[in-house]
Each structure stands twice: as structure tokens, then as C-alpha cells.
Amino acid sequence: MIDTNELLAILAKIHLGDSEGGGFNLDWNGAKLAARLQSVADLTRLIEGLLSHLEAEPRDPRQR
């Protein structure tokens, strides 16, 4: 089993969106992964890490 920091390190290497061309769509298993966290601190770390990762991704020019 991996911890929250290891999961965030993996997710930092891949595109989180569900656009064409690959990526990792957290809609599929994201809730199940979050439900397995054992502490509020882990959940907070996951949320903060995902938000910072999403902020770093380039904006899709097709979206407004």
C-alpha cells in the first residue's frame, strides 16, 4: 500500500484530466481512494496536493 505523499508523487507525473490522449480521470476511483484514508491530516494533504497539481496544469483553451 502507498501513502498519501506517494500517491501525490505519482499523480504529479501524469495528467489528471479526462481529455483525449490519456490522463487519469479521478472520477472513476477518486472517491474510493479518498475513503481509504485513515486521518483528517491525510485527507487534507490529498486535497491540497490535488489542488496544487491542478493549478499547475496548462489551461485548456477550449474551456472558458
Backbone as JSON Lines, residues from 0, in Angstrom:
{"i":0,"aa":"M","n":[0.84,-1.17,0.0],"ca":[0.0,0.0,0.0],"c":[0.89,1.25,0.0]}
{"i":1,"aa":"I","n":[0.44,2.29,-0.67],"ca":[1.19,3.54,-0.72],"c":[0.53,4.57,0.19]}
{"i":2,"aa":"D","n":[1.33,5.56,0.62],"ca":[0.76,6.6,1.46],"c":[0.36,7.81,0.61]}
{"i":3,"aa":"T","n":[-0.2,8.8,1.26],"ca":[-0.71,9.98,0.54],"c":[0.38,10.68,-0.24]}
{"i":4,"aa":"N","n":[1.55,10.85,0.35],"ca":[2.64,11.53,-0.35],"c":[3.1,10.76,-1.58]}
{"i":5,"aa":"E","n":[3.12,9.44,-1.48],"ca":[3.49,8.62,-2.64],"c":[2.44,8.72,-3.75]}
{"i":6,"aa":"L","n":[1.17,8.72,-3.37],"ca":[0.1,8.88,-4.36],"c":[0.22,10.22,-5.06]}
{"i":7,"aa":"L","n":[0.45,11.28,-4.31],"ca":[0.59,12.61,-4.91],"c":[1.81,12.67,-5.83]}
{"i":8,"aa":"A","n":[2.88,11.99,-5.46],"ca":[4.07,11.96,-6.32],"c":[3.75,11.27,-7.65]}
{"i":9,"aa":"I","n":[2.98,10.2,-7.6],"ca":[2.58,9.51,-8.82],"c":[1.68,10.41,-9.67]}
{"i":10,"aa":"L","n":[0.7,11.03,-9.03],"ca":[-0.25,11.88,-9.76],"c":[0.43,13.11,-10.35]}
{"i":11,"aa":"A","n":[1.52,13.56,-9.74],"ca":[2.25,14.72,-10.27],"c":[2.93,14.41,-11.61]}
{"i":12,"aa":"K","n":[3.11,13.13,-11.88],"ca":[3.8,12.73,-13.12],"c":[2.84,12.53,-14.3]}
{"i":13,"aa":"I","n":[1.54,12.51,-14.02],"ca":[0.57,12.24,-15.08],"c":[-0.47,13.35,-15.14]}
{"i":14,"aa":"H","n":[-1.14,13.44,-16.26],"ca":[-2.22,14.41,-16.46],"c":[-3.46,13.9,-15.74]}
{"i":15,"aa":"L","n":[-4.09,14.74,-14.91],"ca":[-5.25,14.31,-14.13],"c":[-6.56,14.39,-14.88]}
{"i":16,"aa":"G","n":[-6.62,15.15,-15.95],"ca":[-7.88,15.35,-16.65],"c":[-8.33,14.12,-17.42]}
{"i":17,"aa":"D","n":[-9.52,14.25,-18.0],"ca":[-10.07,13.12,-18.74],"c":[-10.16,13.42,-20.23]}
{"i":18,"aa":"S","n":[-9.35,14.36,-20.7],"ca":[-9.38,14.73,-22.11],"c":[-8.78,13.61,-22.97]}
{"i":19,"aa":"E","n":[-9.01,13.73,-24.27],"ca":[-8.47,12.74,-25.19],"c":[-6.95,12.73,-25.1]}
{"i":20,"aa":"G","n":[-6.38,11.6,-25.37],"ca":[-4.94,11.49,-25.37],"c":[-4.39,10.95,-24.06]}
{"i":21,"aa":"G","n":[-5.22,10.38,-23.23],"ca":[-4.73,9.78,-22.0],"c":[-5.08,10.62,-20.79]}
{"i":22,"aa":"G","n":[-4.42,10.33,-19.73],"ca":[-4.68,11.02,-18.49],"c":[-5.22,10.07,-17.45]}
{"i":23,"aa":"F","n":[-5.54,10.62,-16.33],"ca":[-6.04,9.82,-15.21],"c":[-7.26,10.53,-14.67]}
{"i":24,"aa":"N","n":[-8.42,9.97,-14.92],"ca":[-9.67,10.59,-14.52],"c":[-10.03,10.12,-13.12]}
{"i":25,"aa":"L","n":[-9.89,11.0,-12.12],"ca":[-10.17,10.63,-10.74],"c":[-11.65,10.41,-10.48]}
{"i":26,"aa":"D","n":[-12.52,10.75,-11.44],"ca":[-13.94,10.47,-11.27],"c":[-14.18,8.96,-11.11]}
{"i":27,"aa":"W","n":[-13.33,8.15,-11.7],"ca":[-13.53,6.7,-11.7],"c":[-13.3,6.09,-10.32]}
{"i":28,"aa":"N","n":[-12.15,6.36,-9.71],"ca":[-11.8,5.75,-8.43],"c":[-11.41,6.75,-7.34]}
{"i":29,"aa":"G","n":[-11.52,8.02,-7.62],"ca":[-11.09,9.03,-6.65],"c":[-11.79,8.95,-5.32]}
{"i":30,"aa":"A","n":[-13.1,8.75,-5.32],"ca":[-13.85,8.67,-4.06],"c":[-13.44,7.44,-3.26]}
{"i":31,"aa":"K","n":[-13.19,6.33,-3.95],"ca":[-12.76,5.12,-3.25],"c":[-11.38,5.31,-2.62]}
{"i":32,"aa":"L","n":[-10.49,5.99,-3.35],"ca":[-9.16,6.24,-2.81],"c":[-9.24,7.14,-1.58]}
{"i":33,"aa":"A","n":[-10.03,8.21,-1.66],"ca":[-10.16,9.15,-0.54],"c":[-10.8,8.47,0.67]}
{"i":34,"aa":"A","n":[-11.75,7.58,0.45],"ca":[-12.43,6.9,1.56],"c":[-11.48,5.99,2.33]}
{"i":35,"aa":"R","n":[-10.39,5.58,1.73],"ca":[-9.44,4.69,2.39],"c":[-8.46,5.42,3.29]}
{"i":36,"aa":"L","n":[-8.46,6.74,3.23],"ca":[-7.55,7.5,4.08],"c":[-7.96,7.35,5.54]}
{"i":37,"aa":"Q","n":[-6.98,7.3,6.41],"ca":[-7.22,7.0,7.81],"c":[-7.3,8.22,8.72]}
{"i":38,"aa":"S","n":[-6.92,9.39,8.24],"ca":[-6.92,10.56,9.12],"c":[-7.34,11.82,8.36]}
{"i":39,"aa":"V","n":[-7.77,12.79,9.11],"ca":[-8.12,14.09,8.53],"c":[-6.88,14.72,7.91]}
{"i":40,"aa":"A","n":[-5.74,14.55,8.54],"ca":[-4.49,15.11,8.01],"c":[-4.17,14.54,6.63]}
{"i":41,"aa":"D","n":[-4.37,13.23,6.46],"ca":[-4.12,12.61,5.15],"c":[-5.08,13.14,4.1]}
{"i":42,"aa":"L","n":[-6.35,13.28,4.46],"ca":[-7.34,13.8,3.51],"c":[-7.02,15.24,3.14]}
{"i":43,"aa":"T","n":[-6.64,16.04,4.13],"ca":[-6.26,17.43,3.86],"c":[-5.06,17.49,2.94]}
{"i":44,"aa":"R","n":[-4.07,16.66,3.18],"ca":[-2.86,16.62,2.34],"c":[-3.22,16.23,0.91]}
{"i":45,"aa":"L","n":[-4.11,15.25,0.75],"ca":[-4.53,14.83,-0.58],"c":[-5.24,15.97,-1.31]}
{"i":46,"aa":"I","n":[-6.18,16.61,-0.65],"ca":[-6.92,17.71,-1.28],"c":[-5.98,18.84,-1.67]}
{"i":47,"aa":"E","n":[-5.12,19.25,-0.75],"ca":[-4.17,20.33,-1.06],"c":[-3.23,19.95,-2.19]}
{"i":48,"aa":"G","n":[-2.77,18.71,-2.19],"ca":[-1.88,18.25,-3.26],"c":[-2.55,18.21,-4.61]}
{"i":49,"aa":"L","n":[-3.8,17.73,-4.65],"ca":[-4.53,17.69,-5.92],"c":[-4.82,19.09,-6.43]}
{"i":50,"aa":"L","n":[-5.2,19.99,-5.53],"ca":[-5.47,21.37,-5.96],"c":[-4.22,22.04,-6.51]}
{"i":51,"aa":"S","n":[-3.08,21.84,-5.86],"ca":[-1.85,22.46,-6.36],"c":[-1.44,21.84,-7.69]}
{"i":52,"aa":"H","n":[-1.7,20.55,-7.87],"ca":[-1.38,19.88,-9.14],"c":[-2.27,20.42,-10.26]}
{"i":53,"aa":"L","n":[-3.54,20.59,-9.98],"ca":[-4.46,21.1,-10.99],"c":[-4.15,22.54,-11.36]}
{"i":54,"aa":"E","n":[-3.72,23.34,-10.4],"ca":[-3.34,24.72,-10.68],"c":[-2.14,24.79,-11.61]}
{"i":55,"aa":"A","n":[-1.26,23.8,-11.52],"ca":[-0.05,23.79,-12.32],"c":[-0.28,23.33,-13.75]}
{"i":56,"aa":"E","n":[-1.39,22.65,-14.02],"ca":[-1.66,22.16,-15.37],"c":[-2.03,23.3,-16.3]}
{"i":57,"aa":"P","n":[-1.6,23.23,-17.55],"ca":[-1.99,24.27,-18.51],"c":[-3.49,24.29,-18.74]}
{"i":58,"aa":"R","n":[-4.03,25.46,-18.93],"ca":[-5.47,25.63,-19.14],"c":[-5.83,25.18,-20.55]}
{"i":59,"aa":"D","n":[-6.95,24.49,-20.68],"ca":[-7.44,24.04,-21.97],"c":[-8.08,25.26,-22.66]}
{"i":60,"aa":"P","n":[-7.55,25.67,-23.81],"ca":[-8.09,26.87,-24.49],"c":[-9.55,26.71,-24.96]}
{"i":61,"aa":"R","n":[-10.02,25.47,-25.03],"ca":[-11.41,25.23,-25.46],"c":[-12.39,25.51,-24.34]}
{"i":62,"aa":"Q","n":[-11.93,25.59,-23.09],"ca":[-12.81,25.85,-21.96],"c":[-12.77,27.34,-21.62]}
{"i":63,"aa":"R","n":[-13.9,27.82,-21.13],"ca":[-13.97,29.24,-20.75],"c":[-14.08,29.39,-19.28]}
